[in-house]
Amino acid sequence: MSKLLRLFRRPDYQSEVTQFIEQLKTEKPDLEAQQRAGRAIWWDKRVDRDQQQEWSEARVRQNAYVYGSNSGEKP
């Protein structure tokens, strides 16, 4: 390790955020399990590739100006 790195090294330093998280984990040991369960509900889903492809193929292209009419008449 260089002299410069040794000069600024703070081995015993913990930020307030780190201290808060560590304290929270000791108070609630099942916190990570709850987080994983919550993530499984909303994010960890299996994707059906066939259904996703059908959905993208069935999509209708939107006009460039959505408030205009398709009749071709000029105002």
Buried (B, 14 or more C-beta within 10 A) or exposed (E): EEEEEEEEEEEEEEEEEEEEEEEEEEEEEEEEEEEEEEEEEEEEEEEEEEEEEEEEEEEEEEEEEEEEEEEEEEE
